[in-house]
Amino acid sequence: MMLWLAIPLTALLYLLVKKLARRLKSPLVNPILLPALAIIGLLLLTGQDPADYQAGTRPLSLLLELAVVAFALPLYQQAAKIRRQLGPILLCCSLSVLISVGTTLLIGGLVHANPALLASIATKSITTPLAMSVSQAMGGIPAIAAGLVIIVGMMGAILGFPLMRLAGIHHPEAQGLAMGAGAHAIGTGAAAEVGAVQGAFSSLAMVVCGIATAVLAPPLFHLYLWFMS
């Protein structure tokens, strides 16, 4: 039954939470997090096979890939502004990757974490397919990498803009770069809802940080293994 109800249920929950979010204006009322939790709870309560739900939502997964490609539109619209600031953008994104991967390895070393687990955590801030691929290449566990990417993305979408407001970060370009660098596609979706500039710069940061992580994470991880051996 879940196979046929998957898309209507997902769409209904998303639209209901979206409407509620517009009314309450709370970061906790997130149209990605709450429907996901509701569906997980429903599957557990009814004993339905999650594989049936996954198969039923396959068309939505295909549309998601197209939606990610559609992030190119705000990039094109902000192309002139991006070209003028390309150097600082590349520097900020590269530094964010070094900080993300570096702090993961540093904390992992302090608590003597399993290397396979560290390889899975180190890719937490890039999109799921890339995170799974890079993590596996370093000897990590792709399933853990994918789960962490989703959790980090949801946390970024919920807490990103409130934290930036508390920190006094109101510049649209800076907000977009922070969301794309820290919360990948899910954060980019949240940024696009705030404004076109935030969405464009978040899209750019998501792409640049994905490439930078694929390039920088493996040598940093192997350097960590050499240092700890």
Phi and psi in degrees as GROMACS dihedral restraints (atoms count N, CA, C in turn):
[ dihedral_restraints ]
;  ai    aj    ak    al  type     phi  dphi    fc
    3     4     5     6     1   -62.0    20    10
    4     5     6     7     1   -27.9    20    10
    6     7     8     9     1   -57.9    20    10
    7     8     9    10     1   -39.1    20    10
    9    10    11    12     1   -89.1    20    10
   10    11    12    13     1   -25.3    20    10
   12    13    14    15     1   -89.8    20    10
   13    14    15    16     1    -8.2    20    10
   15    16    17    18     1   -58.3    20    10
   16    17    18    19     1   -52.6    20    10
   18    19    20    21     1   -68.8    20    10
   19    20    21    22     1   -48.6    20    10
   21    22    23    24     1   -58.3    20    10
   22    23    24    25     1   -40.8    20    10
   24    25    26    27     1   -65.1    20    10
   25    26    27    28     1   -45.4    20    10
   27    28    29    30     1   -62.5    20    10
   28    29    30    31     1   -46.7    20    10
   30    31    32    33     1   -64.5    20    10
   31    32    33    34     1   -42.0    20    10
   33    34    35    36     1   -63.6    20    10
   34    35    36    37     1   -47.2    20    10
   36    37    38    39     1   -63.2    20    10
   37    38    39    40     1   -41.6    20    10
   39    40    41    42     1   -62.2    20    10
   40    41    42    43     1   -46.8    20    10
   42    43    44    45     1   -66.2    20    10
   43    44    45    46     1   -38.2    20    10
   45    46    47    48     1   -64.9    20    10
   46    47    48    49     1   -46.1    20    10
   48    49    50    51     1   -68.8    20    10
   49    50    51    52     1   -35.3    20    10
   51    52    53    54     1   -61.3    20    10
   52    53    54    55     1   -44.4    20    10
   54    55    56    57     1   -65.5    20    10
   55    56    57    58     1   -40.3    20    10
   57    58    59    60     1   -65.4    20    10
   58    59    60    61     1   -37.5    20    10
   60    61    62    63     1   -64.5    20    10
   61    62    63    64     1   -38.3    20    10
   63    64    65    66     1   -65.1    20    10
   64    65    66    67     1   -31.2    20    10
   66    67    68    69     1   -82.3    20    10
   67    68    69    70     1   -41.2    20    10
   69    70    71    72     1   -89.3    20    10
   70    71    72    73     1   -25.3    20    10
   72    73    74    75     1    56.1    20    10
   73    74    75    76     1    40.2    20    10
   75    76    77    78     1  -113.2    20    10
   76    77    78    79     1   135.9    20    10
   78    79    80    81     1   -64.8    20    10
   79    80    81    82     1   -20.1    20    10
   81    82    83    84     1   -75.7    20    10
   82    83    84    85     1   -23.1    20    10
   84    85    86    87     1   -87.3    20    10
   85    86    87    88     1    79.4    20    10
   87    88    89    90     1  -101.9    20    10
   88    89    90    91     1   127.0    20    10
   90    91    92    93     1   -71.8    20    10
   91    92    93    94     1    -3.4    20    10
   93    94    95    96     1  -100.7    20    10
   94    95    96    97     1   -46.6    20    10
   96    97    98    99     1   -67.4    20    10
   97    98    99   100     1   -52.9    20    10
   99   100   101   102     1   -64.9    20    10
  100   101   102   103     1   -44.7    20    10
  102   103   104   105     1   -61.1    20    10
  103   104   105   106     1   -37.2    20    10
  105   106   107   108     1   -62.8    20    10
  106   107   108   109     1   -44.9    20    10
  108   109   110   111     1   -64.7    20    10
  109   110   111   112     1   -39.4    20    10
  111   112   113   114     1   -63.7    20    10
  112   113   114   115     1   -41.9    20    10
  114   115   116   117     1   -68.9    20    10
  115   116   117   118     1   -40.1    20    10
  117   118   119   120     1   -60.1    20    10
  118   119   120   121     1   -46.0    20    10
  120   121   122   123     1   -61.7    20    10
  121   122   123   124     1   -41.8    20    10
  123   124   125   126     1   -64.0    20    10
  124   125   126   127     1   -42.1    20    10
  126   127   128   129     1   -64.0    20    10
  127   128   129   130     1   -39.1    20    10
  129   130   131   132     1   -69.1    20    10
  130   131   132   133     1   -40.5    20    10
  132   133   134   135     1   -70.0    20    10
  133   134   135   136     1   -38.6    20    10
  135   136   137   138     1   -91.0    20    10
  136   137   138   139     1   -11.9    20    10
  138   139   140   141     1    71.9    20    10
  139   140   141   142     1    19.3    20    10
  141   142   143   144     1   -71.3    20    10
  142   143   144   145     1   151.6    20    10
  144   145   146   147     1   -76.7    20    10
  145   146   147   148     1   120.9    20    10
  147   148   149   150     1   -57.3    20    10
  148   149   150   151     1   -27.3    20    10
  150   151   152   153     1   -63.6    20    10
  151   152   153   154     1   -34.2    20    10
  153   154   155   156     1   -66.5    20    10
  154   155   156   157     1   -41.0    20    10
  156   157   158   159     1   -64.8    20    10
  157   158   159   160     1   -42.8    20    10
  159   160   161   162     1   -62.1    20    10
  160   161   162   163     1   -41.2    20    10
  162   163   164   165     1   -66.6    20    10
  163   164   165   166     1   -37.4    20    10
  165   166   167   168     1   -67.9    20    10
  166   167   168   169     1   -29.5    20    10
  168   169   170   171     1   -95.7    20    10
  169   170   171   172     1    11.1    20    10
  171   172   173   174     1   -55.0    20    10
  172   173   174   175     1   -42.6    20    10
  174   175   176   177     1   -59.6    20    10
  175   176   177   178     1   -35.3    20    10
  177   178   179   180     1   -67.7    20    10
  178   179   180   181     1   -36.1    20    10
  180   181   182   183     1   -63.4    20    10
  181   182   183   184     1   -38.8    20    10
  183   184   185   186     1   -66.0    20    10
  184   185   186   187     1   -39.0    20    10
  186   187   188   189     1   -67.4    20    10
  187   188   189   190     1   -31.3    20    10
  189   190   191   192     1   -62.1    20    10
  190   191   192   193     1   -40.3    20    10
  192   193   194   195     1   -61.9    20    10
  193   194   195   196     1   -39.9    20    10
  195   196   197   198     1   -67.6    20    10
  196   197   198   199     1   -35.6    20    10
  198   199   200   201     1   -65.1    20    10
  199   200   201   202     1   -36.6    20    10
  201   202   203   204     1   -64.2    20    10
  202   203   204   205     1   -41.3    20    10
  204   205   206   207     1   -62.8    20    10
  205   206   207   208     1   -34.0    20    10
  207   208   209   210     1   -66.4    20    10
  208   209   210   211     1   -14.3    20    10
  210   211   212   213     1   -63.9    20    10
  211   212   213   214     1   -12.4    20    10
  213   214   215   216     1   -65.3    20    10
  214   215   216   217     1   -26.2    20    10
  216   217   218   219     1   -62.8    20    10
  217   218   219   220     1   -52.3    20    10
  219   220   221   222     1   -62.4    20    10
  220   221   222   223     1   -30.0    20    10
  222   223   224   225     1   -61.9    20    10
  223   224   225   226     1   -44.4    20    10
  225   226   227   228     1   -63.5    20    10
  226   227   228   229     1   -40.7    20    10
  228   229   230   231     1   -66.9    20    10
  229   230   231   232     1   -27.3    20    10
  231   232   233   234     1  -106.8    20    10
  232   233   234   235     1    18.2    20    10
  234   235   236   237     1   -58.3    20    10
  235   236   237   238     1   -43.1    20    10
  237   238   239   240     1   -62.8    20    10
  238   239   240   241     1   -43.4    20    10
  240   241   242   243     1   -65.9    20    10
  241   242   243   244     1   -37.7    20    10
  243   244   245   246     1   -67.2    20    10
  244   245   246   247     1   -42.6    20    10
  246   247   248   249     1   -60.5    20    10
  247   248   249   250     1   -38.3    20    10
  249   250   251   252     1   -67.2    20    10
  250   251   252   253     1   -25.6    20    10
  252   253   254   255     1  -119.0    20    10
  253   254   255   256     1    22.8    20    10
  255   256   257   258     1   -62.5    20    10
  256   257   258   259     1   -41.6    20    10
  258   259   260   261     1   -58.8    20    10
  259   260   261   262     1   -55.8    20    10
  261   262   263   264     1   -60.4    20    10
  262   263   264   265     1   -33.9    20    10
  264   265   266   267     1   -63.6    20    10
  265   266   267   268     1   -47.5    20    10
  267   268   269   270     1   -63.4    20    10
  268   269   270   271     1   -39.0    20    10
  270   271   272   273     1   -64.2    20    10
  271   272   273   274     1   -46.7    20    10
  273   274   275   276     1   -62.3    20    10
  274   275   276   277     1   -42.9    20    10
  276   277   278   279     1   -66.7    20    10
  277   278   279   280     1   -40.8    20    10
  279   280   281   282     1   -64.5    20    10
  280   281   282   283     1   -42.3    20    10
  282   283   284   285     1   -64.3    20    10
  283   284   285   286     1   -37.9    20    10
  285   286   287   288     1   -64.2    20    10
  286   287   288   289     1   -37.8    20    10
  288   289   290   291     1   -67.4    20    10
  289   290   291   292     1   -44.1    20    10
  291   292   293   294     1   -60.9    20    10
  292   293   294   295     1   -41.3    20    10
  294   295   296   297     1   -67.4    20    10
  295   296   297   298     1   -44.1    20    10
  297   298   299   300     1   -63.0    20    10
  298   299   300   301     1   -52.2    20    10
  300   301   302   303     1   -69.9    20    10
  301   302   303   304     1   -42.0    20    10
  303   304   305   306     1   -62.9    20    10
  304   305   306   307     1   -45.2    20    10
  306   307   308   309     1   -66.8    20    10
  307   308   309   310     1   -35.3    20    10
  309   310   311   312     1   -61.0    20    10
  310   311   312   313     1   -46.9    20    10
  312   313   314   315     1   -68.8    20    10
  313   314   315   316     1   -37.5    20    10
  315   316   317   318     1   -64.3    20    10
  316   317   318   319     1   -48.7    20    10
  318   319   320   321     1   -65.5    20    10
  319   320   321   322     1   -39.1    20    10
  321   322   323   324     1   -61.7    20    10
  322   323   324   325     1   -39.3    20    10
  324   325   326   327     1   -65.4    20    10
  325   326   327   328     1   -38.0    20    10
  327   328   329   330     1   -66.5    20    10
  328   329   330   331     1   -34.7    20    10
  330   331   332   333     1   -99.9    20    10
  331   332   333   334     1     5.7    20    10
  333   334   335   336     1    57.1    20    10
  334   335   336   337     1    49.5    20    10
  336   337   338   339     1   -72.4    20    10
  337   338   339   340     1   154.7    20    10
  339   340   341   342     1   -63.4    20    10
  340   341   342   343     1   131.9    20    10
  342   343   344   345     1   -56.7    20    10
  343   344   345   346     1   -37.6    20    10
  345   346   347   348     1   -64.1    20    10
  346   347   348   349     1   -37.9    20    10
  348   349   350   351     1   -68.0    20    10
  349   350   351   352     1   -41.7    20    10
  351   352   353   354     1   -62.1    20    10
  352   353   354   355     1   -41.0    20    10
  354   355   356   357     1   -63.0    20    10
  355   356   357   358     1   -29.5    20    10
  357   358   359   360     1   -77.4    20    10
  358   359   360   361     1   -34.6    20    10
  360   361   362   363     1   -79.7    20    10
  361   362   363   364     1   -31.2    20    10
  363   364   365   366     1   -61.1    20    10
  364   365   366   367     1   -22.6    20    10
  366   367   368   369     1  -101.4    20    10
  367   368   369   370     1    23.1    20    10
  369   370   371   372     1   -65.9    20    10
  370   371   372   373     1   -19.7    20    10
  372   373   374   375     1  -105.9    20    10
  373   374   375   376     1    16.1    20    10
  375   376   377   378     1  -121.4    20    10
  376   377   378   379     1   172.0    20    10
  378   379   380   381     1   -64.1    20    10
  379   380   381   382     1   153.3    20    10
  381   382   383   384     1   -55.4    20    10
  382   383   384   385     1   -51.6    20    10
  384   385   386   387     1   -60.0    20    10
  385   386   387   388     1   -42.1    20    10
  387   388   389   390     1   -68.3    20    10
  388   389   390   391     1   -40.5    20    10
  390   391   392   393     1   -61.5    20    10
  391   392   393   394     1   -42.6    20    10
  393   394   395   396     1   -64.8    20    10
  394   395   396   397     1   -40.8    20    10
  396   397   398   399     1   -67.5    20    10
  397   398   399   400     1   -48.7    20    10
  399   400   401   402     1   -65.5    20    10
  400   401   402   403     1   -42.1    20    10
  402   403   404   405     1   -61.1    20    10
  403   404   405   406     1   -44.8    20    10
  405   406   407   408     1   -63.6    20    10
  406   407   408   409     1   -37.6    20    10
  408   409   410   411     1   -64.2    20    10
  409   410   411   412     1   -26.6    20    10
  411   412   413   414     1   -92.4    20    10
  412   413   414   415     1     2.4    20    10
  414   415   416   417     1    91.7    20    10
  415   416   417   418     1    16.1    20    10
  417   418   419   420     1   -85.6    20    10
  418   419   420   421     1  -174.6    20    10
  420   421   422   423     1  -110.0    20    10
  421   422   423   424     1   108.7    20    10
  423   424   425   426     1   -56.0    20    10
  424   425   426   427     1   -36.7    20    10
  426   427   428   429     1   -64.3    20    10
  427   428   429   430     1   -40.5    20    10
  429   430   431   432     1   -67.5    20    10
  430   431   432   433     1   -41.5    20    10
  432   433   434   435     1   -59.3    20    10
  433   434   435   436     1   -44.1    20    10
  435   436   437   438     1   -64.2    20    10
  436   437   438   439     1   -43.4    20    10
  438   439   440   441     1   -62.7    20    10
  439   440   441   442     1   -41.9    20    10
  441   442   443   444     1   -66.8    20    10
  442   443   444   445     1   -38.0    20    10
  444   445   446   447     1   -59.1    20    10
  445   446   447   448     1   -44.0    20    10
  447   448   449   450     1   -65.5    20    10
  448   449   450   451     1   -43.4    20    10
  450   451   452   453     1   -63.5    20    10
  451   452   453   454     1   -45.6    20    10
  453   454   455   456     1   -63.4    20    10
  454   455   456   457     1   -41.8    20    10
  456   457   458   459     1   -61.6    20    10
  457   458   459   460     1   -43.2    20    10
  459   460   461   462     1   -65.3    20    10
  460   461   462   463     1   -42.7    20    10
  462   463   464   465     1   -61.9    20    10
  463   464   465   466     1   -42.0    20    10
  465   466   467   468     1   -63.8    20    10
  466   467   468   469     1   -41.7    20    10
  468   469   470   471     1   -64.9    20    10
  469   470   471   472     1   -34.0    20    10
  471   472   473   474     1   -81.3    20    10
  472   473   474   475     1   -46.6    20    10
  474   475   476   477     1  -100.1    20    10
  475   476   477   478     1   -15.9    20    10
  477   478   479   480     1   -56.1    20    10
  478   479   480   481     1   -59.5    20    10
  480   481   482   483     1   -68.1    20    10
  481   482   483   484     1   -40.2    20    10
  483   484   485   486     1   -59.1    20    10
  484   485   486   487     1   -40.4    20    10
  486   487   488   489     1   -67.3    20    10
  487   488   489   490     1   -38.8    20    10
  489   490   491   492     1   -66.8    20    10
  490   491   492   493     1   -36.7    20    10
  492   493   494   495     1   -64.6    20    10
  493   494   495   496     1   -41.3    20    10
  495   496   497   498     1   -63.2    20    10
  496   497   498   499     1   -34.9    20    10
  498   499   500   501     1   -83.3    20    10
  499   500   501   502     1    -2.5    20    10
  501   502   503   504     1    79.0    20    10
  502   503   504   505     1    21.9    20    10
  504   505   506   507     1   -93.9    20    10
  505   506   507   508     1   103.2    20    10
  507   508   509   510     1  -117.4    20    10
  508   509   510   511     1    -3.6    20    10
  510   511   512   513     1   -71.1    20    10
  511   512   513   514     1   125.2    20    10
  513   514   515   516     1   -58.8    20    10
  514   515   516   517     1   -40.8    20    10
  516   517   518   519     1   -65.1    20    10
  517   518   519   520     1   -42.4    20    10
  519   520   521   522     1   -65.3    20    10
  520   521   522   523     1   -40.5    20    10
  522   523   524   525     1   -61.4    20    10
  523   524   525   526     1   -44.6    20    10
  525   526   527   528     1   -63.5    20    10
  526   527   528   529     1   -45.1    20    10
  528   529   530   531     1   -61.1    20    10
  529   530   531   532     1   -41.6    20    10
  531   532   533   534     1   -64.0    20    10
  532   533   534   535     1   -42.5    20    10
  534   535   536   537     1   -67.8    20    10
  535   536   537   538     1   -43.5    20    10
  537   538   539   540     1   -67.8    20    10
  538   539   540   541     1   -37.4    20    10
  540   541   542   543     1   -73.1    20    10
  541   542   543   544     1   -34.3    20    10
  543   544   545   546     1   -98.1    20    10
  544   545   546   547     1   -26.4    20    10
  546   547   548   549     1  -131.5    20    10
  547   548   549   550     1    17.2    20    10
  549   550   551   552     1    41.2    20    10
  550   551   552   553     1  -134.5    20    10
  552   553   554   555     1   -67.4    20    10
  553   554   555   556     1   -37.8    20    10
  555   556   557   558     1   -65.9    20    10
  556   557   558   559     1   -42.6    20    10
  558   559   560   561     1   -66.3    20    10
  559   560   561   562     1   -34.7    20    10
  561   562   563   564     1   -65.7    20    10
  562   563   564   565     1   -38.4    20    10
  564   565   566   567     1   -61.3    20    10
  565   566   567   568     1   -42.3    20    10
  567   568   569   570     1   -65.9    20    10
  568   569   570   571     1   -38.6    20    10
  570   571   572   573     1   -65.8    20    10
  571   572   573   574     1   -38.4    20    10
  573   574   575   576     1   -65.2    20    10
  574   575   576   577     1   -28.9    20    10
  576   577   578   579     1   -72.3    20    10
  577   578   579   580     1   -27.3    20    10
  579   580   581   582     1   -77.5    20    10
  580   581   582   583     1   -41.0    20    10
  582   583   584   585     1  -176.1    20    10
  583   584   585   586     1   159.0    20    10
  585   586   587   588     1   -66.5    20    10
  586   587   588   589     1   -38.1    20    10
  588   589   590   591     1   -66.7    20    10
  589   590   591   592     1   -46.0    20    10
  591   592   593   594     1   -59.9    20    10
  592   593   594   595     1   -41.7    20    10
  594   595   596   597     1   -64.2    20    10
  595   596   597   598     1   -41.9    20    10
  597   598   599   600     1   -65.5    20    10
  598   599   600   601     1   -47.8    20    10
  600   601   602   603     1   -70.9    20    10
  601   602   603   604     1   -29.7    20    10
  603   604   605   606     1   -68.4    20    10
  604   605   606   607     1   -40.2    20    10
  606   607   608   609     1   -59.8    20    10
  607   608   609   610     1   -44.9    20    10
  609   610   611   612     1   -63.1    20    10
  610   611   612   613     1   -46.0    20    10
  612   613   614   615     1   -63.0    20    10
  613   614   615   616     1   -38.0    20    10
  615   616   617   618     1   -60.3    20    10
  616   617   618   619     1   -43.9    20    10
  618   619   620   621     1   -69.2    20    10
  619   620   621   622     1   -48.7    20    10
  621   622   623   624     1   -63.4    20    10
  622   623   624   625     1   -42.7    20    10
  624   625   626   627     1   -68.5    20    10
  625   626   627   628     1   -32.8    20    10
  627   628   629   630     1   -62.8    20    10
  628   629   630   631     1   -46.4    20    10
  630   631   632   633     1   -65.5    20    10
  631   632   633   634     1   -44.7    20    10
  633   634   635   636     1   -63.5    20    10
  634   635   636   637     1   -37.6    20    10
  636   637   638   639     1   -66.3    20    10
  637   638   639   640     1   -41.7    20    10
  639   640   641   642     1   -61.9    20    10
  640   641   642   643     1   -32.0    20    10
  642   643   644   645     1   -84.7    20    10
  643   644   645   646     1   -42.1    20    10
  645   646   647   648     1   -92.0    20    10
  646   647   648   649     1   -32.5    20    10
  648   649   650   651     1   -62.7    20    10
  649   650   651   652     1   -46.4    20    10
  651   652   653   654     1   -59.6    20    10
  652   653   654   655     1   -48.1    20    10
  654   655   656   657     1   -65.0    20    10
  655   656   657   658     1   -36.1    20    10
  657   658   659   660     1   -64.6    20    10
  658   659   660   661     1   -40.0    20    10
  660   661   662   663     1   -66.2    20    10
  661   662   663   664     1   -42.5    20    10
  663   664   665   666     1   -69.0    20    10
  664   665   666   667     1   -33.0    20    10
  666   667   668   669     1   -64.4    20    10
  667   668   669   670     1   -40.1    20    10
  669   670   671   672     1   -61.7    20    10
  670   671   672   673     1   -45.6    20    10
  672   673   674   675     1   -62.2    20    10
  673   674   675   676     1   -39.9    20    10
  675   676   677   678     1   -65.0    20    10
  676   677   678   679     1   -41.5    20    10
  678   679   680   681     1   -67.2    20    10
  679   680   681   682     1   -37.0    20    10
  681   682   683   684     1   -81.7    20    10
  682   683   684   685     1   -14.7    20    10
